[in-house]
Amino acid sequence: MAAIPRQEIHRRLKAQVEAGKPIIGTGAGTGISAKFEEAGGTDLIIIYNSGRYRMAGRGSLAGLFAYGDANAIVMEMASEVLPVVKDTPVLAGVNGTDPFRLMPIFLEQIKKIGFSGVQNFPTVGLFDGVMRDNMEATGMG
């Protein structure tokens, strides 16, 4: 699937809001879940690394820990999801603070393979207190 242009996504979402309808975004961990989400009328499909962990019987919080390369997992999942989604924008859950990625190049790769946008995940926004303070102090937030 080719990326859906930003202007088209904006037009669709604006029409939803103007019609008084909620905007529904769903997370897909596999191609079959993405197909059913699209058939059910979701407005946005998001691929998060946590989806891979959920499909393996683990909790979503596993996506917040260093169990794997979050960005590589999303790219792997893209090969399962993007080919089966026909007309729904698919967003990539990108770990934007990954110190081992050249983010401008990675974002171009995401666009090139057909993602329509990104969402920051995992995100320091899910942490608070001492943990968050320490993450932000070391440039991870």
N, CA, C and O atoms as a GROMACS GRO file, in nm:
protein
  564
    1MET      N    1   0.084  -0.119   0.000
    1MET     CA    2   0.000   0.000   0.000
    1MET      C    3   0.088   0.124   0.000
    1MET      O    4   0.186   0.131   0.074
    2ALA      N    5   0.056   0.219  -0.080
    2ALA     CA    6   0.128   0.347  -0.081
    2ALA      C    7   0.077   0.435   0.032
    2ALA      O    8  -0.039   0.426   0.074
    3ALA      N    9   0.164   0.518   0.081
    3ALA     CA   10   0.125   0.612   0.187
    3ALA      C   11   0.011   0.700   0.137
    3ALA      O   12   0.008   0.741   0.021
    4ILE      N   13  -0.081   0.728   0.225
    4ILE     CA   14  -0.191   0.819   0.194
    4ILE      C   15  -0.143   0.960   0.227
    4ILE      O   16  -0.094   0.984   0.338
    5PRO      N   17  -0.154   1.053   0.134
    5PRO     CA   18  -0.104   1.189   0.158
    5PRO      C   19  -0.168   1.256   0.280
    5PRO      O   20  -0.285   1.234   0.312
    6ARG      N   21  -0.088   1.337   0.346
    6ARG     CA   22  -0.133   1.407   0.466
    6ARG      C   23  -0.262   1.485   0.443
    6ARG      O   24  -0.352   1.483   0.527
    7GLN      N   25  -0.271   1.553   0.330
    7GLN     CA   26  -0.389   1.634   0.301
    7GLN      C   27  -0.516   1.547   0.294
    7GLN      O   28  -0.622   1.588   0.340
    8GLU      N   29  -0.503   1.428   0.238
    8GLU     CA   30  -0.617   1.337   0.228
    8GLU      C   31  -0.657   1.285   0.367
    8GLU      O   32  -0.776   1.275   0.398
    9ILE      N   33  -0.559   1.253   0.448
    9ILE     CA   34  -0.590   1.208   0.585
    9ILE      C   35  -0.660   1.320   0.660
    9ILE      O   36  -0.761   1.297   0.727
   10HIS      N   37  -0.607   1.440   0.648
   10HIS     CA   38  -0.667   1.556   0.715
   10HIS      C   39  -0.811   1.577   0.668
   10HIS      O   40  -0.900   1.601   0.750
   11ARG      N   41  -0.834   1.567   0.538
   11ARG     CA   42  -0.969   1.583   0.483
   11ARG      C   43  -1.065   1.480   0.542
   11ARG      O   44  -1.176   1.513   0.583
   12ARG      N   45  -1.021   1.356   0.547
   12ARG     CA   46  -1.106   1.249   0.601
   12ARG      C   47  -1.139   1.271   0.748
   12ARG      O   48  -1.254   1.260   0.790
   13LEU      N   49  -1.036   1.302   0.826
   13LEU     CA   50  -1.057   1.319   0.970
   13LEU      C   51  -1.143   1.443   0.999
   13LEU      O   52  -1.227   1.441   1.088
   14LYS      N   53  -1.120   1.549   0.923
   14LYS     CA   54  -1.201   1.671   0.940
   14LYS      C   55  -1.347   1.641   0.909
   14LYS      O   56  -1.436   1.689   0.980
   15ALA      N   57  -1.374   1.564   0.805
   15ALA     CA   58  -1.512   1.527   0.771
   15ALA      C   59  -1.576   1.446   0.883
   15ALA      O   60  -1.695   1.463   0.912
   16GLN      N   61  -1.499   1.359   0.946
   16GLN     CA   62  -1.550   1.281   1.059
   16GLN      C   63  -1.592   1.374   1.173
   16GLN      O   64  -1.702   1.360   1.228
   17VAL      N   65  -1.506   1.467   1.206
   17VAL     CA   66  -1.533   1.561   1.315
   17VAL      C   67  -1.655   1.646   1.282
   17VAL      O   68  -1.744   1.664   1.365
   18GLU      N   69  -1.660   1.698   1.160
   18GLU     CA   70  -1.773   1.782   1.119
   18GLU      C   71  -1.904   1.705   1.120
   18GLU      O   72  -2.011   1.764   1.139
   19ALA      N   73  -1.898   1.575   1.098
   19ALA     CA   74  -2.018   1.491   1.100
   19ALA      C   75  -2.054   1.448   1.242
   19ALA      O   76  -2.152   1.377   1.263
   20GLY      N   77  -1.973   1.491   1.339
   20GLY     CA   78  -1.999   1.455   1.478
   20GLY      C   79  -1.963   1.311   1.511
   20GLY      O   80  -2.010   1.257   1.611
   21LYS      N   81  -1.880   1.250   1.429
   21LYS     CA   82  -1.840   1.110   1.450
   21LYS      C   83  -1.702   1.106   1.516
   21LYS      O   84  -1.616   1.189   1.486
   22PRO      N   85  -1.681   1.010   1.606
   22PRO     CA   86  -1.550   0.999   1.669
   22PRO      C   87  -1.445   0.949   1.569
   22PRO      O   88  -1.477   0.878   1.474
   23ILE      N   89  -1.322   0.987   1.594
   23ILE     CA   90  -1.210   0.936   1.516
   23ILE      C   91  -1.158   0.814   1.590
   23ILE      O   92  -1.124   0.822   1.709
   24ILE      N   93  -1.151   0.702   1.520
   24ILE     CA   94  -1.109   0.577   1.582
   24ILE      C   95  -0.973   0.536   1.526
   24ILE      O   96  -0.956   0.520   1.406
   25GLY      N   97  -0.878   0.519   1.616
   25GLY     CA   98  -0.747   0.467   1.581
   25GLY      C   99  -0.727   0.334   1.651
   25GLY      O  100  -0.758   0.321   1.769
   26THR      N  101  -0.677   0.235   1.579
   26THR     CA  102  -0.660   0.102   1.635
   26THR      C  103  -0.517   0.055   1.615
   26THR      O  104  -0.451   0.094   1.520
   27GLY      N  105  -0.471  -0.030   1.705
   27GLY     CA  106  -0.337  -0.087   1.695
   27GLY      C  107  -0.345  -0.225   1.634
   27GLY      O  108  -0.430  -0.306   1.672
   28ALA      N  109  -0.256  -0.253   1.540
   28ALA     CA  110  -0.252  -0.385   1.476
   28ALA      C  111  -0.120  -0.454   1.505
   28ALA      O  112  -0.013  -0.395   1.489
   29GLY      N  113  -0.129  -0.577   1.548
   29GLY     CA  114  -0.009  -0.657   1.572
   29GLY      C  115   0.020  -0.756   1.461
   29GLY      O  116   0.130  -0.811   1.453
   30THR      N  117  -0.080  -0.779   1.375
   30THR     CA  118  -0.065  -0.874   1.265
   30THR      C  119  -0.143  -0.824   1.144
   30THR      O  120  -0.225  -0.733   1.155
   31GLY      N  121  -0.117  -0.884   1.031
   31GLY     CA  122  -0.191  -0.849   0.911
   31GLY      C  123  -0.339  -0.877   0.923
   31GLY      O  124  -0.421  -0.797   0.877
   32ILE      N  125  -0.375  -0.990   0.984
   32ILE     CA  126  -0.517  -1.025   0.994
   32ILE      C  127  -0.591  -0.927   1.084
   32ILE      O  128  -0.706  -0.891   1.056
   33SER      N  129  -0.528  -0.883   1.192
   33SER     CA  130  -0.596  -0.784   1.278
   33SER      C  131  -0.613  -0.653   1.202
   33SER      O  132  -0.716  -0.587   1.216
   34ALA      N  133  -0.513  -0.613   1.123
   34ALA     CA  134  -0.525  -0.490   1.044
   34ALA      C  135  -0.638  -0.501   0.942
   34ALA      O  136  -0.713  -0.406   0.922
   35LYS      N  137  -0.650  -0.617   0.878
   35LYS     CA  138  -0.758  -0.638   0.780
   35LYS      C  139  -0.894  -0.623   0.845
   35LYS      O  140  -0.983  -0.558   0.790
   36PHE      N  141  -0.911  -0.683   0.964
   36PHE     CA  142  -1.039  -0.674   1.032
   36PHE      C  143  -1.065  -0.533   1.084
   36PHE      O  144  -1.180  -0.487   1.083
   37GLU      N  145  -0.962  -0.464   1.129
   37GLU     CA  146  -0.978  -0.325   1.174
   37GLU      C  147  -1.025  -0.238   1.057
   37GLU      O  148  -1.116  -0.157   1.072
   38GLU      N  149  -0.963  -0.256   0.942
   38GLU     CA  150  -1.004  -0.179   0.824
   38GLU      C  151  -1.147  -0.214   0.785
   38GLU      O  152  -1.227  -0.125   0.755
   39ALA      N  153  -1.181  -0.342   0.784
   39ALA     CA  154  -1.317  -0.384   0.748
   39ALA      C  155  -1.420  -0.328   0.846
   39ALA      O  156  -1.534  -0.303   0.809
   40GLY      N  157  -1.377  -0.309   0.971
   40GLY     CA  158  -1.466  -0.254   1.073
   40GLY      C  159  -1.479  -0.103   1.069
   40GLY      O  160  -1.558  -0.046   1.144
   41GLY      N  161  -1.402  -0.037   0.983
   41GLY     CA  162  -1.417   0.106   0.965
   41GLY      C  163  -1.325   0.194   1.046
   41GLY      O  164  -1.352   0.314   1.060
   42THR      N  165  -1.216   0.140   1.099
   42THR     CA  166  -1.122   0.224   1.173
   42THR      C  167  -1.071   0.337   1.084
   42THR      O  168  -1.061   0.322   0.962
   43ASP      N  169  -1.040   0.450   1.145
   43ASP     CA  170  -0.990   0.565   1.070
   43ASP      C  171  -0.839   0.564   1.053
   43ASP      O  172  -0.786   0.615   0.954
   44LEU      N  173  -0.770   0.507   1.150
   44LEU     CA  174  -0.623   0.500   1.148
   44LEU      C  175  -0.581   0.366   1.206
   44LEU      O  176  -0.642   0.318   1.302
   45ILE      N  177  -0.480   0.306   1.149
   45ILE     CA  178  -0.420   0.184   1.205
   45ILE      C  179  -0.279   0.221   1.247
   45ILE      O  180  -0.205   0.283   1.171
   46ILE      N  181  -0.242   0.182   1.369
   46ILE     CA  182  -0.109   0.213   1.419
   46ILE      C  183  -0.037   0.082   1.450
   46ILE      O  184  -0.094  -0.008   1.512
   47ILE      N  185   0.087   0.073   1.407
   47ILE     CA  186   0.170  -0.042   1.439
   47ILE      C  187   0.268   0.001   1.548
   47ILE      O  188   0.349   0.091   1.528
   48TYR      N  189   0.258  -0.064   1.663
   48TYR     CA  190   0.348  -0.039   1.776
   48TYR      C  191   0.432  -0.164   1.800
   48TYR      O  192   0.387  -0.275   1.770
   49ASN      N  193   0.551  -0.149   1.854
   49ASN     CA  194   0.629  -0.267   1.890
   49ASN      C  195   0.556  -0.350   1.995
   49ASN      O  196   0.575  -0.472   2.000
   50SER      N  197   0.475  -0.287   2.077
   50SER     CA  198   0.402  -0.361   2.181
   50SER      C  199   0.303  -0.460   2.120
   50SER      O  200   0.267  -0.558   2.184
   51GLY      N  201   0.260  -0.436   1.997
   51GLY     CA  202   0.172  -0.530   1.929
   51GLY      C  203   0.237  -0.665   1.909
   51GLY      O  204   0.171  -0.768   1.920
   52ARG      N  205   0.366  -0.666   1.880
   52ARG     CA  206   0.440  -0.792   1.864
   52ARG      C  207   0.441  -0.868   1.996
   52ARG      O  208   0.425  -0.990   1.998
   53TYR      N  209   0.459  -0.795   2.106
   53TYR     CA  210   0.461  -0.862   2.236
   53TYR      C  211   0.324  -0.915   2.273
   53TYR      O  212   0.312  -1.024   2.330
   54ARG      N  213   0.219  -0.839   2.241
   54ARG     CA  214   0.083  -0.888   2.268
   54ARG      C  215   0.054  -1.015   2.190
   54ARG      O  216  -0.006  -1.108   2.243
   55MET      N  217   0.097  -1.019   2.065
   55MET     CA  218   0.074  -1.138   1.983
   55MET      C  219   0.150  -1.258   2.039
   55MET      O  220   0.115  -1.373   2.010
   56ALA      N  221   0.254  -1.233   2.116
   56ALA     CA  222   0.332  -1.340   2.178
   56ALA      C  223   0.282  -1.372   2.319
   56ALA      O  224   0.346  -1.448   2.392
   57GLY      N  225   0.167  -1.316   2.356
   57GLY     CA  226   0.109  -1.347   2.486
   57GLY      C  227   0.164  -1.265   2.601
   57GLY      O  228   0.141  -1.299   2.718
   58ARG      N  229   0.237  -1.160   2.571
   58ARG     CA  230   0.293  -1.073   2.675
   58ARG      C  231   0.207  -0.948   2.684
   58ARG      O  232   0.128  -0.919   2.594
   59GLY      N  233   0.224  -0.874   2.790
   59GLY     CA  234   0.148  -0.751   2.808
   59GLY      C  235   0.205  -0.636   2.726
   59GLY      O  236   0.320  -0.639   2.684
   60SER      N  237   0.122  -0.536   2.704
   60SER     CA  238   0.162  -0.419   2.625
   60SER      C  239   0.280  -0.345   2.686
   60SER      O  240   0.359  -0.284   2.613
   61LEU      N  241   0.294  -0.350   2.817
   61LEU     CA  242   0.404  -0.278   2.881
   61LEU      C  243   0.540  -0.331   2.838
   61LEU      O  244   0.641  -0.263   2.854
   62ALA      N  245   0.544  -0.453   2.784
   62ALA     CA  246   0.671  -0.507   2.734
   62ALA      C  247   0.731  -0.414   2.628
   62ALA      O  248   0.853  -0.410   2.611
   63GLY      N  249   0.646  -0.341   2.558
   63GLY     CA  250   0.694  -0.250   2.455
   63GLY      C  251   0.770  -0.131   2.510
   63GLY      O  252   0.835  -0.058   2.434
   64LEU      N  253   0.763  -0.110   2.640
   64LEU     CA  254   0.834   0.003   2.702
   64LEU      C  255   0.972  -0.036   2.753
   64LEU      O  256   1.049   0.050   2.797
   65PHE      N  257   1.004  -0.164   2.746
   65PHE     CA  258   1.130  -0.211   2.801
   65PHE      C  259   1.226  -0.255   2.690
   65PHE      O  260   1.186  -0.269   2.574
   66ALA      N  261   1.350  -0.275   2.727
   66ALA     CA  262   1.455  -0.306   2.630
   66ALA      C  263   1.458  -0.454   2.594
   66ALA      O  264   1.563  -0.518   2.601
   67TYR      N  265   1.344  -0.508   2.555
   67TYR     CA  266   1.336  -0.648   2.515
   67TYR      C  267   1.368  -0.667   2.368
   67TYR      O  268   1.390  -0.780   2.324
   68GLY      N  269   1.372  -0.562   2.293
   68GLY     CA  270   1.401  -0.568   2.150
   68GLY      C  271   1.415  -0.428   2.094
   68GLY      O  272   1.389  -0.330   2.164
   69ASP      N  273   1.456  -0.419   1.970
   69ASP     CA  274   1.471  -0.292   1.901
   69ASP      C  275   1.332  -0.248   1.853
   69ASP      O  276   1.281  -0.301   1.754
   70ALA      N  277   1.272  -0.152   1.922
   70ALA     CA  278   1.135  -0.110   1.893
   70ALA      C  279   1.116  -0.071   1.747
   70ALA      O  280   1.016  -0.108   1.685
   71ASN      N  281   1.209   0.003   1.692
   71ASN     CA  282   1.195   0.049   1.554
   71ASN      C  283   1.210  -0.066   1.454
   71ASN      O  284   1.139  -0.070   1.354
   72ALA      N  285   1.301  -0.158   1.480
   72ALA     CA  286   1.317  -0.274   1.392
   72ALA      C  287   1.193  -0.363   1.396
   72ALA      O  288   1.152  -0.417   1.294
   73ILE      N  289   1.135  -0.377   1.514
   73ILE     CA  290   1.013  -0.458   1.528
   73ILE      C  291   0.900  -0.398   1.446
   73ILE      O  292   0.828  -0.471   1.378
   74VAL      N  293   0.884  -0.267   1.451
   74VAL     CA  294   0.778  -0.201   1.373
   74VAL      C  295   0.802  -0.222   1.223
   74VAL      O  296   0.708  -0.246   1.148
   75MET      N  297   0.926  -0.212   1.179
   75MET     CA  298   0.955  -0.233   1.037
   75MET      C  299   0.927  -0.377   0.996
   75MET      O  300   0.878  -0.402   0.886
   76GLU      N  301   0.957  -0.471   1.084
   76GLU     CA  302   0.926  -0.612   1.056
   76GLU      C  303   0.774  -0.632   1.045
   76GLU      O  304   0.727  -0.700   0.954
   77MET      N  305   0.701  -0.573   1.136
   77MET     CA  306   0.555  -0.585   1.135
   77MET      C  307   0.496  -0.518   1.011
   77MET      O  308   0.391  -0.559   0.961
   78ALA      N  309   0.562  -0.414   0.962
   78ALA     CA  310   0.513  -0.343   0.843
   78ALA      C  311   0.500  -0.436   0.724
   78ALA      O  312   0.408  -0.422   0.643
   79SER      N  313   0.591  -0.532   0.713
   79SER     CA  314   0.585  -0.624   0.599
   79SER      C  315   0.463  -0.715   0.606
   79SER      O  316   0.424  -0.772   0.504
   80GLU      N  317   0.404  -0.730   0.723
   80GLU     CA  318   0.284  -0.811   0.740
   80GLU      C  319   0.157  -0.727   0.726
   80GLU      O  320   0.055  -0.777   0.678
   81VAL      N  321   0.163  -0.602   0.767
   81VAL     CA  322   0.043  -0.518   0.773
   81VAL      C  323   0.024  -0.435   0.647
   81VAL      O  324  -0.085  -0.435   0.589
   82LEU      N  325   0.126  -0.364   0.603
   82LEU     CA  326   0.109  -0.271   0.491
   82LEU      C  327   0.055  -0.337   0.363
   82LEU      O  328  -0.028  -0.276   0.295
   83PRO      N  329   0.098  -0.458   0.328
   83PRO     CA  330   0.046  -0.517   0.204
   83PRO      C  331  -0.103  -0.552   0.206
   83PRO      O  332  -0.164  -0.566   0.100
   84VAL      N  333  -0.162  -0.567   0.324
   84VAL     CA  334  -0.303  -0.610   0.330
   84VAL      C  335  -0.401  -0.497   0.357
   84VAL      O  336  -0.522  -0.517   0.345
   85VAL      N  337  -0.352  -0.380   0.394
   85VAL     CA  338  -0.439  -0.265   0.419
   85VAL      C  339  -0.458  -0.192   0.286
   85VAL      O  340  -0.361  -0.158   0.219
   86LYS      N  341  -0.583  -0.170   0.249
   86LYS     CA  342  -0.613  -0.114   0.117
   86LYS      C  343  -0.629   0.038   0.114
   86LYS      O  344  -0.577   0.103   0.024
   87ASP      N  345  -0.701   0.095   0.213
   87ASP     CA  346  -0.735   0.238   0.202
   87ASP      C  347  -0.744   0.307   0.338
   87ASP      O  348  -0.821   0.402   0.353
   88THR      N  349  -0.669   0.261   0.435
   88THR     CA  350  -0.669   0.321   0.568
   88THR      C  351  -0.527   0.366   0.599
   88THR      O  352  -0.433   0.288   0.580
   89PRO      N  353  -0.508   0.488   0.648
   89PRO     CA  354  -0.373   0.532   0.684
   89PRO      C  355  -0.314   0.443   0.793
   89PRO      O  356  -0.380   0.412   0.892
   90VAL      N  357  -0.190   0.402   0.772
   90VAL     CA  358  -0.117   0.323   0.871
   90VAL      C  359  -0.003   0.408   0.925
   90VAL      O  360   0.079   0.459   0.848
   91LEU      N  361   0.002   0.421   1.057
   91LEU     CA  362   0.106   0.499   1.123
   91LEU      C  363   0.207   0.405   1.187
   91LEU      O  364   0.172   0.295   1.231
   92ALA      N  365   0.332   0.447   1.192
   92ALA     CA  366   0.438   0.371   1.257
   92ALA      C  367   0.460   0.425   1.398
   92ALA      O  368   0.474   0.546   1.416
   93GLY      N  369   0.462   0.337   1.495
   93GLY     CA  370   0.501   0.375   1.631
   93GLY      C  371   0.653   0.382   1.635
   93GLY      O  372   0.720   0.279   1.638
   94VAL      N  373   0.708   0.501   1.634
   94VAL     CA  374   0.852   0.522   1.624
   94VAL      C  375   0.911   0.562   1.758
   94VAL      O  376   0.861   0.652   1.825
   95ASN      N  377   1.018   0.492   1.797
   95ASN     CA  378   1.093   0.531   1.915
   95ASN      C  379   1.187   0.644   1.871
   95ASN      O  380   1.300   0.620   1.828
   96GLY      N  381   1.139   0.765   1.884
   96GLY     CA  382   1.211   0.882   1.835
   96GLY      C  383   1.338   0.914   1.911
   96GLY      O  384   1.419   0.994   1.864
   97THR      N  385   1.358   0.853   2.028
   97THR     CA  386   1.478   0.881   2.106
   97THR      C  387   1.584   0.771   2.089
   97THR      O  388   1.681   0.768   2.164
   98ASP      N  389   1.565   0.682   1.992
   98ASP     CA  390   1.661   0.574   1.968
   98ASP      C  391   1.797   0.634   1.934
   98ASP      O  392   1.813   0.696   1.829
   99PRO      N  393   1.898   0.617   2.023
   99PRO     CA  394   2.027   0.681   2.000
   99PRO      C  395   2.111   0.612   1.892
   99PRO      O  396   2.217   0.663   1.855
  100PHE      N  397   2.066   0.499   1.842
  100PHE     CA  398   2.142   0.424   1.744
  100PHE      C  399   2.085   0.433   1.603
  100PHE      O  400   2.127   0.359   1.514
  101ARG      N  401   1.990   0.524   1.583
  101ARG     CA  402   1.931   0.544   1.450
  101ARG      C  403   1.958   0.686   1.404
  101ARG      O  404   1.955   0.780   1.482
  102LEU      N  405   1.984   0.699   1.278
  102LEU     CA  406   1.989   0.831   1.216
  102LEU      C  407   1.845   0.862   1.179
  102LEU      O  408   1.796   0.820   1.074
  103MET      N  409   1.779   0.936   1.266
  103MET     CA  410   1.634   0.952   1.256
  103MET      C  411   1.587   1.011   1.123
  103MET      O  412   1.486   0.964   1.070
  104PRO      N  413   1.653   1.112   1.066
  104PRO     CA  414   1.604   1.162   0.936
  104PRO      C  415   1.603   1.053   0.828
  104PRO      O  416   1.510   1.046   0.746
  105ILE      N  417   1.704   0.968   0.827
  105ILE     CA  418   1.710   0.859   0.729
  105ILE      C  419   1.602   0.756   0.759
  105ILE      O  420   1.535   0.708   0.668
  106PHE      N  421   1.585   0.722   0.886
  106PHE     CA  422   1.484   0.624   0.925
  106PHE      C  423   1.344   0.673   0.889
  106PHE      O  424   1.262   0.595   0.840
  107LEU      N  425   1.316   0.799   0.913
  107LEU     CA  426   1.184   0.853   0.880
  107LEU      C  427   1.158   0.849   0.729
  107LEU      O  428   1.045   0.827   0.686
  108GLU      N  429   1.260   0.870   0.650
  108GLU     CA  430   1.245   0.857   0.505
  108GLU      C  431   1.214   0.713   0.466
  108GLU      O  432   1.133   0.688   0.378
  109GLN      N  433   1.280   0.618   0.533
  109GLN     CA  434   1.252   0.476   0.507
  109GLN      C  435   1.107   0.442   0.539
  109GLN      O  436   1.040   0.370   0.465
  110ILE      N  437   1.058   0.495   0.650
  110ILE     CA  438   0.920   0.471   0.692
  110ILE      C  439   0.824   0.522   0.586
  110ILE      O  440   0.727   0.455   0.550
  111LYS      N  441   0.851   0.641   0.537
  111LYS     CA  442   0.766   0.700   0.434
  111LYS      C  443   0.772   0.618   0.305
  111LYS      O  444   0.670   0.592   0.241
  112LYS      N  445   0.892   0.577   0.269
  112LYS     CA  446   0.913   0.506   0.143
  112LYS      C  447   0.839   0.372   0.139
  112LYS      O  448   0.790   0.334   0.033
  113ILE      N  449   0.830   0.301   0.250
  113ILE     CA  450   0.766   0.169   0.246
  113ILE      C  451   0.615   0.176   0.254
  113ILE      O  452   0.547   0.075   0.236
  114GLY      N  453   0.560   0.295   0.283
  114GLY     CA  454   0.415   0.309   0.276
  114GLY      C  455   0.343   0.354   0.401
  114GLY      O  456   0.220   0.362   0.402
  115PHE      N  457   0.415   0.383   0.508
  115PHE     CA  458   0.349   0.440   0.625
  115PHE      C  459   0.300   0.580   0.590
  115PHE      O  460   0.365   0.653   0.515
  116SER      N  461   0.185   0.617   0.646
  116SER     CA  462   0.128   0.749   0.620
  116SER      C  463   0.166   0.852   0.726
  116SER      O  464   0.140   0.971   0.708
  117GLY      N  465   0.227   0.807   0.834
  117GLY     CA  466   0.267   0.898   0.941
  117GLY      C  467   0.332   0.822   1.054
  117GLY      O  468   0.352   0.700   1.046
  118VAL      N  469   0.365   0.894   1.160
  118VAL     CA  470   0.430   0.833   1.276
  118VAL      C  471   0.362   0.879   1.405
  118VAL      O  472   0.296   0.983   1.410
  119GLN      N  473   0.382   0.799   1.506
  119GLN     CA  474   0.340   0.833   1.641
  119GLN      C  475   0.454   0.793   1.733
  119GLN      O  476   0.511   0.685   1.715
  120ASN      N  477   0.489   0.876   1.828
  120ASN     CA  478   0.600   0.847   1.917
  120ASN      C  479   0.563   0.734   2.013
  120ASN      O  480   0.476   0.751   2.100
  121PHE      N  481   0.629   0.619   1.998
  121PHE     CA  482   0.610   0.506   2.089
  121PHE      C  483   0.727   0.411   2.072
  121PHE      O  484   0.765   0.380   1.960
  122PRO      N  485   0.785   0.365   2.182
  122PRO     CA  486   0.753   0.397   2.320
  122PRO      C  487   0.786   0.543   2.351
  122PRO      O  488   0.872   0.604   2.287
  123THR      N  489   0.718   0.596   2.450
  123THR     CA  490   0.733   0.737   2.483
  123THR      C  491   0.758   0.758   2.631
  123THR      O  492   0.702   0.688   2.715
  124VAL      N  493   0.843   0.854   2.662
  124VAL     CA  494   0.869   0.889   2.801
  124VAL      C  495   0.744   0.948   2.865
  124VAL      O  496   0.735   0.956   2.988
  125GLY      N  497   0.649   0.990   2.784
  125GLY     CA  498   0.524   1.047   2.835
  125GLY      C  499   0.444   0.950   2.921
  125GLY      O  500   0.355   0.992   2.995
  126LEU      N  501   0.476   0.821   2.912
  126LEU     CA  502   0.406   0.721   2.994
  126LEU      C  503   0.471   0.703   3.131
  126LEU      O  504   0.420   0.629   3.215
  127PHE      N  505   0.583   0.771   3.152
  127PHE     CA  506   0.654   0.761   3.280
  127PHE      C  507   0.637   0.891   3.358
  127PHE      O  508   0.612   0.997   3.300
  128ASP      N  509   0.650   0.881   3.489
  128ASP     CA  510   0.649   1.000   3.573
  128ASP      C  511   0.746   0.981   3.688
  128ASP      O  512   0.813   0.878   3.698
  129GLY      N  513   0.753   1.079   3.774
  129GLY     CA  514   0.836   1.070   3.893
  129GLY      C  515   0.985   1.063   3.864
  129GLY      O  516   1.033   1.122   3.767
  130VAL      N  517   1.057   0.990   3.949
  130VAL     CA  518   1.203   0.980   3.941
  130VAL      C  519   1.246   0.919   3.808
  130VAL      O  520   1.344   0.963   3.747
  131MET      N  521   1.174   0.818   3.763
  131MET     CA  522   1.209   0.753   3.637
  131MET      C  523   1.206   0.854   3.522
  131MET      O  524   1.300   0.862   3.442
  132ARG      N  525   1.100   0.931   3.514
  132ARG     CA  526   1.090   1.030   3.406
  132ARG      C  527   1.198   1.137   3.420
  132ARG      O  528   1.261   1.174   3.322
  133ASP      N  529   1.218   1.186   3.542
  133ASP     CA  530   1.322   1.287   3.564
  133ASP      C  531   1.458   1.236   3.515
  133ASP      O  532   1.532   1.309   3.449
  134ASN      N  533   1.490   1.112   3.549
  134ASN     CA  534   1.619   1.055   3.508
  134ASN      C  535   1.627   1.037   3.356
  134ASN      O  536   1.732   1.061   3.297
  135MET      N  537   1.518   0.996   3.295
  135MET     CA  538   1.519   0.979   3.149
  135MET      C  539   1.539   1.113   3.080
  135MET      O  540   1.618   1.124   2.986
  136GLU      N  541   1.469   1.215   3.126
  136GLU     CA  542   1.482   1.347   3.064
  136GLU      C  543   1.620   1.407   3.089
  136GLU      O  544   1.674   1.476   3.003
  137ALA      N  545   1.677   1.381   3.207
  137ALA     CA  546   1.808   1.435   3.240
  137ALA      C  547   1.918   1.376   3.152
  137ALA      O  548   2.022   1.438   3.131
  138THR      N  549   1.895   1.256   3.099
  138THR     CA  550   1.995   1.192   3.014
  138THR      C  551   1.961   1.204   2.866
  138THR      O  552   2.019   1.134   2.783
  139GLY      N  553   1.868   1.293   2.833
  139GLY     CA  554   1.835   1.318   2.693
  139GLY      C  555   1.744   1.215   2.630
  139GLY      O  556   1.740   1.204   2.507
  140MET      N  557   1.672   1.139   2.710
  140MET     CA  558   1.585   1.034   2.658
  140MET      C  559   1.438   1.074   2.662
  140MET      O  560   1.351   0.987   2.665
  141GLY      N  561   1.410   1.203   2.662
  141GLY     CA  562   1.269   1.241   2.669
  141GLY      C  563   1.243   1.377   2.616
  141GLY      O  564   1.128   1.423   2.616
   0.00000   0.00000   0.00000
